[in-house]
Amino acid sequence: MNEKTKAKRTLLKAISAGIRPLVKEGVYNTVNKGLEEIYKEESSADHFKHITQWNKDGYRVIKGEKGFLFWGRPKEYAIDKSPVKDGETEEEKKIRYFPVCHLFSNLQVSKKAA
């Protein structure tokens, strides 16, 4: 992982730390929902989508725009390839990793030319 990606993960972890208690209290369903509300408030955006979703809907992200940081779908990776030991399950040998995902708001896109 490069330094730029590490910095983004660190920033996203810090923001998410403040949202997690609100998820437990039921204010938000997920950390990403909390992030979305924060970003909406800061930017006056209505909604956020991945670049491929915007493209599919007939929009292009405006050149130079930077995506908002969200957590991607978790991925599972095996910790090691050694055989399962007594009392250990295959599930215990896996780790869950949440990648950083970049979403763009409705204020960062324009309709594709016909």
ABEGO torsion letter per residue (X at the ends): XBAAAAAAAAAAAAAAAAAAAAAAAGABABAAAAAAAAAAAAAGBABBBBAAAAAAAGBBBBBGBBBBBBBBBBBBBBABABBBBBGBBAAAABBBBBBBBBBBBAAABBBBBX
